Amino acid sequence: MQRKVFTLQVYPDKVAEYIKRHNPIWPEMATMLKEHGVHNYSTHLGEDNKTLFGYAEIESEEKWAAVSTTDVCKRWWESMEPLMRTNADGSPESKSLREVFHLA
């Protein structure tokens, strides 16, 4: 299992809506993520009320990359676009963080 950690940016005035849309996420989104080998996926809001820290355990980089090709993911991105910074293709702007310490 590989650990992925990344940041995203939510608009501060959209935090409440972001939280609402994730509690719970669409059932088909949760199913798709699990089918693509994603486990223990969570996001955490930073004290600046805009930086999200994402954590996921993935079975492989290939399966993780394939998530973005699914219809449900594209629809999710479209629904989230008004709430956060996104790329030209509608995907959330994301910056990977490099692991420097892990205690198992």
The 8 nearest C-alpha neighbors of each residue, nearest first, counted from 0:
[[1, 58, 57, 56, 2, 59, 38, 36],
 [0, 2, 57, 56, 58, 3, 59, 55],
 [3, 1, 56, 55, 57, 4, 0, 54],
 [4, 2, 55, 54, 56, 1, 5, 57],
 [5, 3, 54, 96, 53, 95, 2, 55],
 [6, 4, 95, 53, 96, 94, 52, 93],
 [7, 5, 52, 94, 51, 93, 53, 95],
 [6, 8, 51, 93, 50, 92, 52, 9],
 [9, 7, 50, 49, 84, 83, 51, 10],
 [10, 8, 83, 49, 82, 11, 50, 84],
 [9, 11, 13, 83, 12, 49, 82, 8],
 [12, 10, 49, 13, 14, 48, 9, 47],
 [11, 13, 10, 14, 15, 82, 9, 16],
 [14, 12, 10, 16, 11, 82, 15, 17],
 [15, 13, 17, 16, 11, 12, 18, 9],
 [16, 14, 18, 17, 13, 19, 12, 11],
 [15, 17, 19, 13, 18, 14, 20, 82],
 [16, 18, 14, 20, 15, 19, 13, 21],
 [17, 19, 15, 21, 16, 20, 14, 22],
 [18, 20, 16, 22, 21, 17, 15, 23],
 [21, 19, 17, 18, 22, 24, 16, 23],
 [22, 20, 24, 23, 18, 19, 17, 25],
 [23, 21, 19, 24, 20, 18, 25, 17],
 [22, 24, 21, 25, 20, 19, 26, 18],
 [23, 25, 21, 22, 20, 26, 28, 29],
 [24, 26, 28, 27, 23, 29, 21, 20],
 [25, 27, 29, 28, 30, 24, 23, 31],
 [28, 26, 30, 25, 29, 31, 71, 24],
 [29, 27, 31, 25, 26, 30, 71, 32],
 [30, 28, 26, 32, 27, 31, 33, 25],
 [31, 29, 27, 33, 28, 32, 34, 26],
 [30, 32, 34, 28, 33, 29, 27, 35],
 [33, 31, 35, 29, 37, 34, 30, 28],
 [32, 34, 37, 36, 30, 35, 31, 29],
 [35, 33, 31, 32, 36, 30, 37, 29],
 [36, 34, 32, 62, 33, 37, 31, 63],
 [35, 37, 58, 33, 34, 57, 62, 38],
 [36, 38, 57, 33, 32, 35, 56, 55],
 [37, 39, 56, 40, 55, 57, 36, 33],
 [40, 38, 55, 56, 41, 37, 54, 57],
 [41, 39, 55, 38, 54, 56, 37, 42],
 [42, 40, 54, 53, 39, 55, 43, 52],
 [41, 43, 53, 52, 51, 54, 44, 40],
 [44, 42, 52, 51, 53, 45, 41, 50],
 [43, 45, 51, 50, 48, 52, 46, 42],
 [46, 44, 50, 47, 48, 51, 43, 49],
 [45, 47, 48, 44, 49, 50, 51, 43],
 [46, 48, 45, 49, 50, 44, 11, 51],
 [49, 47, 46, 11, 45, 50, 44, 14],
 [48, 50, 9, 11, 47, 8, 10, 51],
 [51, 49, 8, 45, 7, 44, 48, 9],
 [50, 52, 44, 7, 6, 43, 8, 45],
 [53, 51, 6, 43, 42, 5, 44, 7],
 [52, 54, 42, 5, 4, 41, 6, 51],
 [53, 55, 4, 41, 40, 3, 42, 5],
 [56, 54, 40, 3, 39, 2, 38, 57],
 [55, 57, 2, 38, 1, 39, 37, 3],
 [58, 56, 37, 1, 59, 36, 0, 38],
 [57, 59, 36, 0, 1, 37, 56, 62],
 [60, 58, 61, 62, 57, 63, 1, 36],
 [59, 61, 63, 62, 64, 58, 57, 1],
 [62, 60, 64, 59, 63, 65, 58, 66],
 [61, 63, 65, 35, 59, 64, 60, 36],
 [62, 64, 60, 61, 65, 66, 59, 35],
 [65, 63, 61, 66, 62, 60, 67, 68],
 [64, 66, 62, 68, 67, 63, 61, 69],
 [67, 65, 64, 68, 63, 69, 35, 62],
 [68, 66, 65, 69, 72, 64, 73, 63],
 [69, 67, 65, 66, 70, 72, 73, 64],
 [70, 68, 72, 71, 67, 66, 73, 65],
 [69, 71, 73, 72, 74, 68, 67, 75],
 [70, 72, 74, 73, 69, 75, 28, 27],
 [73, 71, 75, 69, 74, 70, 67, 76],
 [72, 74, 76, 70, 75, 71, 77, 69],
 [73, 75, 77, 71, 72, 76, 70, 78],
 [76, 74, 72, 78, 77, 73, 71, 79],
 [75, 77, 79, 73, 78, 74, 90, 80],
 [78, 76, 74, 80, 75, 79, 73, 89],
 [77, 79, 75, 76, 80, 74, 81, 82],
 [80, 78, 76, 82, 77, 81, 75, 83],
 [79, 81, 77, 82, 83, 78, 76, 85],
 [82, 80, 79, 83, 78, 77, 84, 13],
 [83, 81, 80, 79, 13, 10, 9, 17],
 [84, 82, 9, 10, 80, 8, 81, 85],
 [83, 85, 8, 92, 91, 9, 80, 86],
 [86, 84, 91, 92, 90, 89, 83, 80],
 [85, 87, 89, 90, 88, 92, 91, 84],
 [86, 88, 89, 85, 90, 91, 92, 84],
 [89, 87, 86, 90, 85, 91, 76, 73],
 [90, 88, 86, 87, 85, 76, 77, 91],
 [91, 89, 86, 85, 88, 76, 92, 87],
 [92, 90, 85, 93, 86, 84, 89, 7],
 [93, 91, 85, 86, 84, 7, 90, 94],
 [92, 94, 7, 6, 91, 5, 95, 8],
 [95, 93, 6, 5, 96, 7, 92, 4],
 [96, 94, 5, 4, 93, 97, 6, 3],
 [95, 97, 5, 4, 98, 94, 6, 3],
 [98, 96, 99, 95, 4, 3, 5, 100],
 [97, 99, 100, 96, 101, 4, 2, 3],
 [98, 100, 97, 101, 96, 102, 4, 2],
 [99, 101, 98, 102, 97, 103, 96, 2],
 [102, 100, 103, 99, 98, 2, 97, 1],
 [101, 103, 100, 99, 98, 2, 1, 0],
 [102, 101, 100, 2, 0, 1, 98, 99]]
